[in-house]
Amino acid sequence: MELATGPVKLKVLTLKDLDAVTDIDESLLGTRRRDYWEVRLERAEVSGVPSLAAELDGRIIGFILGSASGWEYGIPENIAWIDTLGIRKEYQKQGIARLLFREMFSMFKKVGVDTIYVFVNWRDWDLLKFFDRIGFKRGDMINLEMKI
Ligand SMILES: CC(C)(COP(=O)(O)OP(=O)(O)OC[C@H]1O[C@@H](n2cnc3c(N)ncnc32)[C@H](O)[C@@H]1OP(=O)(O)O)[C@@H](O)C(=O)NCCC(=O)NCCS
């Protein structure tokens, strides 16, 4: 583990951060998905609220992608999602994800969001524990799926 000793700065995540995000994702999940992230970051730029990166000494060490709803699919405007987040392994457990979430939380509040959803694989204990610690509870939505 490396200690984030310098000041961690938050900035808006843009397509220019594609390589950094791709690297973080690959280091966490083991697969390089540059094309996937290109599409995700393009979409993030029009998602209603800015997605964010945490930067230490000019290097991105974590990011969070979120979106706030318009009136798509009958979903009211007061709903937002955390789409994904990732922190470089060596900087985990130092409050970086909490910092990113807090900033996104206040941006959501400013645009009138009152409920934030997140979908987490139930076997993903790191994410489940993290969301539990920062105050998420089990929601009323039921996850349905059909294999084709
Ligand atoms: C889950 C994750 C985002 C947490 O990031 P982090 O920067 O380490 O989290 P923080 O340090 O801000 O932790 C906030 C709180 O959650 C707790 N927490 C975080 N990860 C935890 C874990 N694995 N187990 C138990 N508690 C955990 C912290 O202890 C802290 O609680 P406290 O403030 O009460 O002490 C990080 O582990 C990660 O990126 N995991 C991989 C996520 C992933 O697969 N993303 C998809 C690909 S990009």
The ligand as an SDF file (V2000), in Angstrom:
LIG
                    3D

 48 50  0  0  0  0  0  0  0  0999 V2000
  -14.6210   -0.6560   -2.9420 C   0  0  0  0  0  0  0  0  0  0  0  0
  -13.5890    0.4630   -3.1850 C   0  0  0  0  0  0  0  0  0  0  0  0
  -14.1560    1.4640   -4.1790 C   0  0  0  0  0  0  0  0  0  0  0  0
  -13.3220    1.1570   -1.8380 C   0  0  0  0  0  0  0  0  0  0  0  0
  -12.4080    2.2330   -2.0580 O   0  0  0  0  0  0  0  0  0  0  0  0
  -11.5150    2.8280   -0.8620 P   0  0  0  0  0  0  0  0  0  0  0  0
  -10.9120    4.0980   -1.3390 O   0  0  0  0  0  0  0  0  0  0  0  0
  -10.6240    1.7800   -0.3510 O   0  0  0  0  0  0  0  0  0  0  0  0
  -12.6440    3.1250    0.2280 O   0  0  0  0  0  0  0  0  0  0  0  0
  -12.5150    4.1570    1.4490 P   0  0  0  0  0  0  0  0  0  0  0  0
  -11.1160    4.1130    1.9660 O   0  0  0  0  0  0  0  0  0  0  0  0
  -13.0490    5.4830    1.0460 O   0  0  0  0  0  0  0  0  0  0  0  0
  -13.4670    3.4710    2.4960 O   0  0  0  0  0  0  0  0  0  0  0  0
  -14.6380    4.0720    3.0350 C   0  0  0  0  0  0  0  0  0  0  0  0
  -15.1670    3.1560    4.1220 C   0  0  0  0  0  0  0  0  0  0  0  0
  -15.4680    1.8630    3.5730 O   0  0  0  0  0  0  0  0  0  0  0  0
  -14.7120    0.8530    4.2390 C   0  0  0  0  0  0  0  0  0  0  0  0
  -14.2400   -0.1310    3.2480 N   0  0  0  0  0  0  0  0  0  0  0  0
  -13.7590    0.1140    2.0040 C   0  0  0  0  0  0  0  0  0  0  0  0
  -13.4060   -1.0600    1.4140 N   0  0  0  0  0  0  0  0  0  0  0  0
  -13.6570   -2.0300    2.3280 C   0  0  0  0  0  0  0  0  0  0  0  0
  -13.4880   -3.4400    2.3310 C   0  0  0  0  0  0  0  0  0  0  0  0
  -12.9940   -4.0790    1.2840 N   0  0  0  0  0  0  0  0  0  0  0  0
  -13.8320   -4.1340    3.4250 N   0  0  0  0  0  0  0  0  0  0  0  0
  -14.3430   -3.4990    4.5290 C   0  0  0  0  0  0  0  0  0  0  0  0
  -14.5310   -2.1500    4.5960 N   0  0  0  0  0  0  0  0  0  0  0  0
  -14.1950   -1.4380    3.5030 C   0  0  0  0  0  0  0  0  0  0  0  0
  -13.5180    1.5780    4.8210 C   0  0  0  0  0  0  0  0  0  0  0  0
  -12.9610    0.8810    5.9120 O   0  0  0  0  0  0  0  0  0  0  0  0
  -14.1350    2.9000    5.2220 C   0  0  0  0  0  0  0  0  0  0  0  0
  -14.8700    2.7650    6.4060 O   0  0  0  0  0  0  0  0  0  0  0  0
  -14.5910    3.7470    7.6470 P   0  0  0  0  0  0  0  0  0  0  0  0
  -14.4110    5.1280    7.0500 O   0  0  0  0  0  0  0  0  0  0  0  0
  -15.7910    3.6140    8.4760 O   0  0  0  0  0  0  0  0  0  0  0  0
  -13.3340    3.2340    8.2250 O   0  0  0  0  0  0  0  0  0  0  0  0
  -12.2430   -0.1250   -3.6970 C   0  0  0  0  0  0  0  0  0  0  0  0
  -11.8860   -1.2270   -2.8980 O   0  0  0  0  0  0  0  0  0  0  0  0
  -12.2790   -0.5800   -5.1550 C   0  0  0  0  0  0  0  0  0  0  0  0
  -12.0280    0.2100   -6.0680 O   0  0  0  0  0  0  0  0  0  0  0  0
  -12.6080   -1.8710   -5.3670 N   0  0  0  0  0  0  0  0  0  0  0  0
  -12.7630   -2.3860   -6.7230 C   0  0  0  0  0  0  0  0  0  0  0  0
  -14.0760   -1.8980   -7.2990 C   0  0  0  0  0  0  0  0  0  0  0  0
  -14.3360   -2.4560   -8.6730 C   0  0  0  0  0  0  0  0  0  0  0  0
  -14.1940   -3.6380   -8.9280 O   0  0  0  0  0  0  0  0  0  0  0  0
  -14.7380   -1.5490   -9.5870 N   0  0  0  0  0  0  0  0  0  0  0  0
  -15.0360   -1.9400  -10.9420 C   0  0  0  0  0  0  0  0  0  0  0  0
  -13.8670   -1.7960  -11.8430 C   0  0  0  0  0  0  0  0  0  0  0  0
  -13.3350   -0.1500  -12.0790 S   0  0  0  0  0  0  0  0  0  0  0  0
  1  2  1  0
  2  3  1  0
  2  4  1  0
  2 36  1  0
  4  5  1  0
  5  6  1  0
  6  7  2  0
  6  8  1  0
  6  9  1  0
  9 10  1  0
 10 11  2  0
 10 12  1  0
 10 13  1  0
 13 14  1  0
 14 15  1  0
 15 16  1  0
 15 30  1  0
 16 17  1  0
 17 18  1  0
 17 28  1  0
 18 19  1  0
 18 27  1  0
 19 20  2  0
 20 21  1  0
 21 22  1  0
 21 27  2  0
 22 23  1  0
 22 24  2  0
 24 25  1  0
 25 26  2  0
 26 27  1  0
 28 29  1  0
 28 30  1  0
 30 31  1  0
 31 32  1  0
 32 33  2  0
 32 34  1  0
 32 35  1  0
 36 37  1  0
 36 38  1  0
 38 39  2  0
 38 40  1  0
 40 41  1  0
 41 42  1  0
 42 43  1  0
 43 44  2  0
 43 45  1  0
 45 46  1  0
 46 47  1  0
 47 48  1  0
M  END
$$$$
